[in-house]
Amino acid sequence: MGDISVETANGNGNGSVNGRALTPNGYRKSCWYEEEIEENLRWSFALNSILHTGATPYQEIALLDTKPFGKALVIDGKLQSAETDEFIYHESLVHPPLIHHPNPSSVFIMGGGEGSTAREILRHRTVKKVTMCDIDEEVVDFCRSYLVVNREAFCDPRLDLIINDARAELESRKEWFDVIIGDLADPIEGGPCYKLYTKSFYENIIKPRLNPDGIFVTQAGPAGIFSHSEVFTCIYNTLRQVFRYVVPYTAHIPSFADTWGWVMASDMPLSLGPDEFDERIKQRIKRENRYLDGKTFTSASTLSKALRKSLEDETEVYTEGTARFIYGHGSAYKHGQD
């Protein structure tokens, strides 16, 4: 994760730190989160406090109380979700595959230790069992303790929580699933997850564990007009080599300061109209969605001309030897002065 540093200013005269004017008569401390999105571009916002920082055997973790986005979870220097807008990400990840499936009963989550993905799945009346497999028990326990919005999901008897490597768990399983969801960390250089975005993984591990009408979906990284070439187009092209029908879609996540991408794949057609999408939501899902409905998904999967061309032109297939990574993974907490 990024460093926690303190910026100081000379009290002998006027000056500025982080663009804020200073006076010689003392300073009021402020705390800022900063993340490098790409070279020459950083994203920062003010914090009320740092609620927790720590390290597990697998990753570094922090919980921040931010001024614009509420509580925010940061893992390995990358913002994972924020209280005010995480519903956009998790509704987009979960509901399209479950709504497109004719009768989703069994779901496997790779990762998802935060609990929000399980929360959205468990809103579906047809779901009888959710297997959530996360490698990091400390992160799961941390999220279960601090993210109160997901406590009901963690207590649901339909949730089977397993602490293990997702690849090893799927390899050892004998049953099949209606939906498999990749709620994994971004593929970063030196990180543990990039091997779970490869063609061999999709072909040899994911597809054999899906029922004949099963659907796979994965988060696929930044998908903005300038950021989509990092991993989004490559993940899409890789899944096209394995599945017959592949649907990329995107949504803007304000706390990420970018548009985000997901890719849904199956050997069965994925072609619901907005009216049928809405009808299935009404029949299947408890409580009303805050973000996603039929028209929203139609819009999310109607990509810009530039993005469509990039997807069509992409030739690279994701392998362990030719892996792409998202830009950087460092961030910083800056204690400045107002």
N, C-alpha and C positions, 0 to 999 in steps of 0.2 A: 504494500500500500504506500501511498505518498507519505511525506514527512509531516510532522506537526512542528511548525516553526513560529517564533515570535518575532515580529517586526517592531523595531523601536525607532523613536524619533528624538532628535535633539530638542530639549525644551527651552533652548536659549532664544528661540525666535520662531516666526511662522514658517510652516513647511507643509508638506502633504505626504500621505501614505495611501496607496491605492486610490489616488485621485481625490481624497477627502482633505479638506482644509484643516489645518491644525492651529491652535493658539498656544501661546507660551504659558498658559495658566492651567496645566494639567490636561489629561486626556481620558476619554472614556473608551475602554477597550472594546473592540469588536472582533468577531470571529468569522472567517470566510472559508467556504469550501471551494476548491479549485480543481478542475479536471482538464487535462489536455485532450482535446477531441482529435486534433490533428496538428501537424506542424504549423506554427504561426496562428493557431486558434485555440483559445482556452475558454472554458465556461465556468463561471463562478457565481455564488450567491451567498447571502448572509445567513449566519446561523444564530439561533438562540443559545444553543449549547451543544457540546459533544457528550452524548449520553453514555457511550461505551466504545472502547476500542480494545482489540485483543487479537490474538493469533491462535490458529488451530494448526494441527500437523499439515493441513492442506492449503490453507489460505488465511489471509488477514481480513478482519471484519470490523466494521464500525457502524454504530447507529447514531445518526445526527438528528437534532431537532432544528429544522431549517425554517427560516422566516417565510419564504414563498411556497414551500411544498410540504410542510409538516414533517413528520418523521421520515427519514430516508435511510435505506439500507445500502451500505457500500461494502463491496467485497473485492479484494485485490485492487483497490484503487479505482474501481469502476462503479458508478451508481447503478444499483440493481433495480430499485423501485422506490417510489416516494408516495407518501400517504394520500396526497390529493389527486394523483392521476394514475396510480398503479392499476386501477380498474380498466383503463384503456388497453394496457398491455395484456392483462390476464383474460379479459373477455375476448380479445382478438386471438389469443393463443388457443383458448379452450373451446369456445362455442362453435366456430366454423366446422371443425371436424366432427364434433358430436352432433351438430344439427344435420350435417350432410349424411351421417351414418343412419341407416334405416331404423336401428334399434340398439343403441350403444348400451351394453351391459357391463363390460369389463374394460378398465382403462389402466394403462401402465404409464407412470410419470418417471422420466429420467431427470433426476435433479429435483427442483421444486421445493427445496428445504424450507423456504419462506412460508409455505403453506397456502399461498394465494391461489395457485393452480388447482390444488385439491379442493379448496373452497368453491371455486367456480364449477368444477366437475360435479361436486356433490349436490349442487342445485338441480341437477337433472334427475327427474323421477325414474327414468329407465335404468339408471346406473345402480348396479348391485354390489360392485367391488371396485375399489381404487387401490392400486399398488403404487406407493410412492417410494422410490429408491434413490437415496442421496448418500453420497460417500462420507459426508462430514457430519457426524453426530453432534458435535459442539455447535455448529451453525443451526442445525435443526432445533436443538434445545434452546438456543439463544432466541430464535425467532418465535418459538412456542411461548417463551416467557414474556417477550417484549411486544410482539405484534398481536395485540389483543383482538384485532379484527378477525384473526384466523383461529382463535381458540376453539370455536364450535367445530370447525373442520377437523382439527387434531383430535377431538373427542368423538367424532362420528364413528360408529362401529363398522361402517363400510370401508373405512380407511385402514389399509395394512401398510404400516410404515416399516421400511427395511433400510438398515444402514449397510451399504455395500457399494461397490463399483457397479454402475448400471450395466456395463458390458458383461461383466462376470455374472451378474444376476440373470440377465436375459439368456445368456448361454446355458445356464443351469436349469432354466425353467422348462417345463414340459407342456404347459398350457398355452393357449393362444388368446390374443386380446382383440377387442373390437377397435380400440384406438390406442395408439402409443404416442405420447407427447414428449418432445425434447425441450424441456425447460432448463437448458444447460447454460453455463457461463459461456461467454464469447470465446471463440478460438483465438487465444493469445499465445505468442511465442513463449515456450517454456511452461505453459499452463497444462492442466491435466485433461482438458476437454476436447482439444482439437481432433483427436483420433475418433471422436464420436460424430464427426461430420464427414467422414470419408465414404467413398463408394463401397469399399469392402465391408464396412460396418453396416451400411444400409442394406446391402445385398445379402450378407451372410448372417446377420444378427437380427436386424429389424424385420425385414420382410418375412422370414420363416416363422416369426412369432405373431404375425397378424392373421386373423381369420380371413377367409376368401374375400369378404367385403370390407376388410379392415382399412383403416385410414391412419396414416402417419402425418404428424405435423411437427415442425421444429421452428424455434425462433432462429432467425437467420441474420441477425446483426443489423447495422445501420443500412438504411435504404433511401437516403436522401439523394438529391440530384447530384451531389458531389461525392457522397460517401458510399453509394451502393456498390461500387466496384471493389471495395475491400474484400467482402466475403459473400455478400448477398447473391450476386449473379453466379458465382461459382457453386454455391450450395444448391441453387436452383438447377443449374446444368447437371450437377452430379446426381440429383434425384431423378432427373429426366432419363438417365441411363439405367435406372433401376425400376421405376414405376411407369405405368402407361399414361396416367393422368396426373398432371402436376399443376398446382395453382399457386402462384406467388401473390401476396397482397401486403399492403403497408398501412401504417397509421402514424400520425405525428404524436410523439410523446413529449409534452412540454418540458418535463424535468430532465429529459435526455438531451434537450436542445437539438433534436434531430427527428427525422422520420425513421420508423423502425420497420423491419421486414419479417415476414413469416412465410414458410412454404409448406403447403399441404399436398400430400401425395397418396395415390391409391391405384389399384388396378381396376377399380369400378369408377364410372363417370362421376364427376363432381360438378354438377350443373343445376343447382336449385335456383329458381327465380326468387325475387324478393318477397312476393306474396306467400309462396310456400315456405320460405325461410321463416317469415313472421308467424305463420300458422304453427310450425313446429316449435318455435319458441313459446308460443302461448300454451300449447299442449304439454310441453315437456319440462319447462324450467320454472322453478319456484322463484317468486319475486321478479320484478321487472329489471331488465338490464339497464344500466346507466348509459352505456355507449353503443352497443352493437344491436342493430336490427337488419332487416333484409336490404333496405336501401343503403345503409352504411356499408354492409359487406360488398354490395355491388360496386359502390364507389371505391372501397379499399382495394378491390381486385381489378379495377379499371385504371391501369397505370399510365403514366405520361408517355409521350412519344419517345423521349430520350431514354427512359428506363426500359421500355419495351425493346428498343433497338439494342440496348446493352445486353439484355437477356437473350435476345435472338442471336447476337454476335458472339456470346460467350462460348469458348471452346474448351476451357480448362476444366478438368475433373479433379475434385478434391481427393487427394491421397495423402498418406503419411509422408511420402517423399516430396510432394509438391504442394504442401499445405500453404494456404494464405492465412494471414492473421490480421485482426483489426489493428488500427494504428495505435501503437503504444499501449500502456496500461498504468501509467503513473498519475498520481493526483497529489494534492497538497491541502493541508489545512493551514490557513494563514491567520495568525492572530495579529490584527492590525490595530489602528487607532482612529477613532472618529474625532 
